[in-house]
Amino acid sequence: MSLPVPLRLLGRLILALLAVVGLAGLFLALVVLTDGARSGLAAWLTVLAAGVIAALWRGRGRAWPGRLWPFVPVAAAAALTASVCVPTVPTTRQYPPDLPFVATERWSLSTGSRVAVYRHPPSAGATRRPRPLVYLHGGPVRSISVLDHRFLRLLADQGYDVYAYEHAGGGRSDLLPMEQYTISRSVRDLAAFVDRLGKGPADVLGFSAGAIVLTRALAAPDTAARVHRAIIAEPGPMDGPTALISGPQGRPSARGLAPAPTGARATRVPRYAVALGLIQLGLLPPDTGLITQAEGVNAFKAADLGSDTASAYCARDAGRIPTEDTAENFSFNAAASLRIQQTIRDSPSIASGLSRTRTPSMLMIAECSSQIRQWQTGILAAHPAIERTHYMPGVGHRMWNGLDDNNERAAAVITAFLQGGPSPLPNYPTRADIPAFLHDHR
């Protein structure tokens, strides 16, 4: 007894959908196996050939036009997977336009990196400080946000000659070959930048990923000699053993509470959703043949960071998270950032090198930090020259965020340390406070 026509049609539809899913799955597997060769075309042509052969086999013995039906799911799968192979943004690097409020210079460093440099000179009438202040931003490979520039301007108002540069591959700095993105290269770039300044040892403020670069610089005697005073703000893991640590973070952040970010997203485009997703999962290397490094940077948008931005703010600020950057200035090199993070995870312990540094340092920890607390206290325990630790109340990972008086409070503790004066906040936690600090989930 034959099935009713509607059931037969439903069965054929289900088989067609399974065929499309199977061919798409085969395509993704081949993208991984071929490392996305030729922008995914190698995988696509292989799947198309396999689908055509299967359709011819299924259509054998059928009368026309019945022989054509097996080709329908092949055509659908081919169209779906072809969207992964076609760039929708330029494949050569498109740099952000220069900012209107600060000049952009481009310096060639002795390491071979060519970086975008910004200077915020001391304000007229302010007491000029004797040493330059170098800012290492977070990311690790992205543009310096407008929010950061506003904070650096506040430090310049205190008389500091502030210099900042975007790490190689980020913002307006030139790209590097993917294999050259390493944490060691970032440290060498810092040393080369201070040398290029030509003003002797500099005071250095490192935030987030920049704090990792600074910490590792202090563990290397040659680089540490170029740092007069160091401010380590909200650091991530400093080496492989530290990166393996899991544990409590700070007080609750706004992750999951803040409204979802709006705006264009690369991850809504099949090509970049697949490429960035497979790189994030470790199934494709950062230098995959599926997309060029430049194309990935051009495609990535602020909204692609998702809840990462919200995690940098306290839960109480979920409804008023500021816009950190403009769409024109925002730039993030996700593949290079993942590559550098992997070299940190693969690196041996730097604790012994850090224990020998004598560079006066200050550690800044946020109340609602999204970083693992032991990443921060590990530096405090290993670094004997940390003179002050400041637990910053009322702020998340993004300590200078333009809300309330957060910028002014961060600037106050930084300037007090650099000038050797009394701080507006207590020295807490000290090394002796670490066990209780972790136990109390501060």
C-alpha positions in Angstrom: 0.0 0.0 0.0 1.5 3.3 -1.1 1.7 6.3 1.3 -0.6 9.3 0.7 0.8 12.0 -1.4 1.3 14.6 1.4 3.3 12.0 3.4 5.4 11.2 0.4 6.1 14.9 -0.1 6.9 15.4 3.6 9.3 12.4 3.4 11.1 13.8 0.4 11.4 17.2 2.0 12.9 15.7 5.1 15.4 13.7 3.0 16.2 16.9 1.0 16.9 18.8 4.3 19.0 16.0 5.6 21.0 16.1 2.3 21.5 19.9 2.6 22.6 19.5 6.3 24.9 16.6 5.4 26.6 18.5 2.5 27.0 21.7 4.7 28.5 19.5 7.5 30.9 17.9 5.0 31.8 21.4 3.8 32.7 22.6 7.3 34.7 19.4 7.9 36.6 20.0 4.7 37.2 23.6 5.6 38.9 22.5 8.8 40.9 19.7 7.0 42.1 22.0 4.2 42.7 25.0 6.6 40.2 27.0 4.5 42.4 26.8 1.5 41.8 29.4 -1.3 39.1 31.2 0.7 37.2 28.0 1.2 36.9 27.2 -2.5 38.8 23.9 -2.2 36.2 22.6 0.2 33.3 24.1 -1.7 34.3 22.5 -5.0 34.9 19.1 -3.4 31.4 19.2 -1.8 29.9 20.3 -5.1 31.5 17.5 -6.9 30.4 15.0 -4.2 26.9 16.3 -4.3 26.6 16.1 -8.1 27.9 12.6 -8.1 25.4 11.6 -5.4 22.6 13.3 -7.3 23.5 11.5 -10.6 23.5 8.2 -8.7 20.1 8.8 -7.1 18.6 9.9 -10.4 19.7 6.9 -12.3 16.8 5.0 -13.9 14.3 7.8 -13.4 12.5 9.4 -16.2 12.9 13.2 -16.9 12.3 15.5 -15.1 12.5 13.2 -12.1 16.3 13.0 -12.6 16.6 16.7 -11.7 15.0 16.5 -8.2 18.1 15.1 -6.5 20.0 18.2 -7.7 17.7 20.5 -5.7 19.3 19.9 -2.3 22.8 20.0 -4.0 22.0 23.4 -5.4 20.7 24.6 -2.0 23.7 23.4 -0.2 26.0 24.9 -2.8 24.4 28.3 -2.5 24.5 28.1 1.3 28.1 27.2 1.5 29.2 29.5 -1.3 28.3 32.4 1.1 31.2 31.3 3.3 33.6 31.7 0.3 32.7 35.2 -0.8 34.2 38.2 1.0 31.8 41.0 1.8 34.4 43.5 3.0 37.8 44.6 1.5 40.5 41.9 1.7 43.3 44.5 2.1 43.6 46.5 5.3 41.3 49.5 5.6 42.7 51.7 8.4 40.5 53.9 10.6 40.6 57.6 9.8 42.7 59.7 12.0 41.1 61.1 15.1 40.2 64.8 15.1 41.5 65.6 18.6 44.9 64.0 18.7 47.6 63.7 16.0 48.5 60.2 14.7 52.2 59.5 14.0 53.6 56.3 12.6 56.9 55.1 14.1 59.1 52.3 12.7 60.5 50.4 15.7 63.8 48.5 15.8 61.8 45.2 16.1 60.3 45.8 12.6 56.9 46.8 13.9 55.4 50.0 12.5 53.0 51.4 15.1 50.5 54.3 15.3 51.6 56.7 18.0 49.5 59.3 19.9 50.9 62.1 22.1 48.9 64.0 24.7 51.3 66.8 25.8 51.1 68.4 29.2 48.4 71.0 29.5 49.4 74.6 29.5 49.9 75.9 33.0 50.3 72.4 34.5 53.5 71.5 36.3 55.5 69.5 33.8 56.6 66.0 35.0 60.2 65.0 34.4 59.5 61.7 32.6 57.2 60.6 29.8 54.2 58.3 30.6 53.7 55.5 28.2 50.2 53.8 28.0 49.8 50.2 27.0 46.2 49.6 26.2 44.1 46.4 26.4 42.9 44.2 23.7 45.5 42.9 23.1 45.4 43.8 19.4 42.9 46.6 18.9 42.5 50.3 18.6 42.9 52.7 21.5 39.3 53.7 22.4 38.0 57.2 22.5 37.3 56.5 26.2 41.0 55.7 26.8 42.0 58.9 25.0 39.8 61.0 27.3 41.5 59.4 30.3 44.9 60.0 28.9 44.0 63.7 28.3 43.1 63.9 32.0 46.6 62.6 32.9 48.1 65.2 30.6 46.1 67.8 32.5 48.2 66.8 35.5 51.4 67.7 33.7 52.3 64.3 32.2 53.7 64.0 28.7 51.6 61.0 27.7 52.4 58.7 24.8 50.4 55.8 23.6 50.8 53.4 20.7 48.6 50.8 19.2 50.2 47.4 19.3 51.3 46.0 16.0 48.3 44.7 14.0 45.8 46.9 15.9 44.1 50.2 15.1 46.2 52.2 12.7 49.4 50.1 13.2 50.6 47.9 10.4 49.9 44.2 10.4 52.5 41.5 11.1 52.7 38.0 9.6 50.5 36.0 11.9 53.4 33.9 13.3 55.1 37.1 14.6 52.3 37.9 17.0 53.7 36.7 20.3 53.8 38.1 23.8 57.6 38.2 23.6 57.3 40.4 20.5 54.9 42.7 22.4 57.5 43.1 25.2 60.3 43.8 22.7 58.1 46.4 21.0 57.7 48.1 24.4 61.5 48.3 24.9 61.9 49.5 21.3 59.3 52.2 21.8 60.9 53.6 25.0 64.3 53.6 23.1 62.6 55.4 20.2 61.3 58.1 22.6 64.9 58.7 23.6 64.1 60.2 27.0 65.5 57.5 29.2 63.4 55.2 31.4 59.7 56.0 31.2 56.8 55.6 33.6 54.5 52.9 32.1 50.8 52.4 32.7 49.6 49.0 31.4 45.9 48.1 31.4 44.5 44.6 31.0 46.4 42.9 28.1 48.8 45.9 28.3 49.3 45.1 32.0 50.4 41.6 31.0 53.0 43.1 28.6 54.2 45.4 31.3 54.5 42.5 33.9 56.5 40.4 31.6 58.7 43.3 30.7 59.5 43.7 34.4 60.5 40.1 34.6 63.1 40.6 31.8 66.1 42.7 33.2 66.9 44.4 29.9 63.4 45.6 29.4 62.8 46.4 33.1 65.7 48.8 32.9 63.7 51.0 30.6 60.8 51.3 33.0 61.1 53.9 35.8 57.8 53.2 37.5 55.1 50.7 36.6 51.4 50.8 37.1 49.8 47.3 36.5 46.1 47.8 36.1 43.7 44.9 36.0 46.1 42.3 34.5 45.2 39.0 32.9 47.3 35.9 33.3 51.0 36.6 33.1 52.2 33.2 31.9 51.1 29.6 31.2 50.9 28.3 34.7 48.9 31.4 35.7 46.5 31.0 32.8 45.6 27.5 34.0 44.3 28.9 37.3 40.6 29.1 37.7 38.8 30.7 40.6 36.7 33.6 41.8 36.4 36.9 40.0 35.4 40.2 41.5 31.9 41.3 42.6 29.1 40.7 40.0 29.6 42.4 36.7 26.9 43.6 34.2 27.4 40.5 32.0 23.9 39.1 31.3 22.2 42.2 32.8 23.0 44.9 30.3 21.0 45.3 27.0 22.5 43.4 24.1 24.8 45.6 22.0 23.3 47.0 18.8 24.8 47.7 15.4 26.3 45.7 12.6 28.0 42.4 13.4 30.4 40.3 11.3 29.1 37.2 13.1 25.8 37.7 11.3 27.5 37.2 8.0 28.0 33.4 7.2 31.6 33.9 6.0 32.8 35.6 9.2 30.6 33.7 11.6 32.2 30.4 10.3 35.8 31.8 10.1 35.8 33.5 13.5 33.9 30.8 15.2 36.2 28.0 14.0 39.3 30.1 15.0 37.8 30.7 18.4 37.1 27.0 18.8 40.7 26.2 17.8 39.6 24.2 14.7 41.3 26.7 12.4 44.6 28.5 13.1 44.6 32.3 13.3 46.4 32.4 9.9 43.8 30.3 8.2 43.4 30.4 4.4 39.7 31.0 4.8 40.0 34.7 5.4 43.0 37.0 5.3 44.1 38.7 8.5 43.2 42.1 7.0 39.7 40.9 6.0 39.0 39.7 9.5 40.0 43.1 11.0 37.9 44.9 8.4 34.9 42.8 9.2 34.9 42.7 13.0 32.6 45.2 14.7 32.1 46.4 18.2 28.9 44.5 18.6 30.8 41.3 17.9 32.3 41.6 21.3 28.9 40.8 22.7 28.7 40.6 26.5 32.5 41.1 26.9 31.9 44.9 27.1 29.2 44.5 29.8 31.5 42.2 31.8 33.9 45.2 32.2 31.3 47.2 34.3 29.7 46.6 37.7 26.2 45.1 37.8 24.8 48.4 39.2 25.9 50.1 36.0 24.2 47.7 33.6 21.7 50.3 32.5 24.2 53.0 31.8 27.2 51.5 30.2 28.8 54.2 28.1 29.7 54.0 24.4 33.4 53.3 24.6 34.3 54.1 21.1 33.1 55.4 17.7 32.3 53.1 14.9 35.0 54.8 12.8 37.7 54.4 15.4 36.9 50.8 16.5 39.2 48.1 15.3 39.9 44.7 16.7 42.2 42.0 15.3 40.6 38.9 16.7 42.9 36.4 15.1 46.1 38.1 16.2 44.7 38.6 19.7 43.9 34.9 20.0 47.4 34.1 18.7 49.1 36.3 21.4 46.9 34.8 24.1 47.9 31.3 23.0 51.6 32.2 23.3 50.9 33.4 26.9 49.3 30.0 27.6 52.2 28.2 26.1 54.9 30.2 28.0 56.7 29.0 31.1 56.5 30.6 34.5 58.0 34.1 34.8 57.7 34.2 38.6 61.4 33.8 39.2 62.2 36.6 36.8 59.6 38.8 38.3 60.9 38.1 41.8 64.2 39.7 40.9 62.8 43.0 39.6 63.4 46.2 41.6 61.2 48.5 39.5 58.8 50.4 41.8 55.3 49.3 40.9 51.7 49.7 41.8 48.8 47.2 41.2 45.3 48.3 40.6 42.4 45.9 41.1 38.7 46.6 40.3 35.9 45.7 42.7 33.8 44.2 39.9 36.7 42.8 38.0 35.9 40.1 35.4 39.5 38.8 35.7 40.4 35.8 37.8 41.5 37.2 41.2 44.5 34.9 41.4 45.8 36.3 38.1 46.1 39.6 40.0 47.2 38.3 43.4 49.8 36.0 41.7 51.6 39.1 40.5 51.3 40.7 43.9 52.9 37.6 45.5 55.7 37.3 43.0 56.7 40.9 42.5 58.7 42.2 45.5 58.8 45.8 44.3 55.0 46.4 44.4 54.8 49.4 46.7 51.1 49.9 46.7 48.0 47.9 45.7 44.7 49.7 45.3 41.3 48.0 45.3 39.2 50.4 43.3 35.6 50.5 44.6 32.6 50.9 42.4 34.2 50.0 39.1 34.6 47.0 36.9 37.5 45.9 34.7 37.1 49.2 32.8 38.2 51.3 35.7 38.3 54.7 33.8 34.9 54.7 32.2 33.7 58.3 32.3 30.9 57.4 34.8 30.6 59.5 38.0 34.1 60.4 39.2 35.7 57.1 38.2 38.2 58.8 35.9 39.3 61.3 38.5 39.7 58.6 41.2 41.9 56.4 38.9 44.0 59.4 37.9 44.4 60.4 41.6 45.9 57.1 42.6 48.1 57.0 39.5 49.5 60.5 40.0 50.0 59.9 43.7 52.1 56.9 43.0 54.1 58.5 40.2 54.9 61.5 42.4 55.6 59.5 45.5 52.9 61.2 47.5 50.1 59.8 49.8 47.3 58.0 48.0 43.6 58.7 48.5 43.0 55.0 48.9 44.5 52.5 51.4 47.2 50.0 50.4 45.0 47.0 50.1 45.4 44.1 49.6 48.9 43.6 50.8 50.8 40.3 50.4 49.7 39.4 53.9 46.1 40.1 52.9 46.0 37.7 49.9 44.5 34.6 51.7 41.7 36.6 53.4 41.1 38.7 50.2 40.5 35.5 48.2 38.5 33.8 50.9 36.2 36.8 51.3 35.6 37.0 47.5 36.4 40.7 47.4 
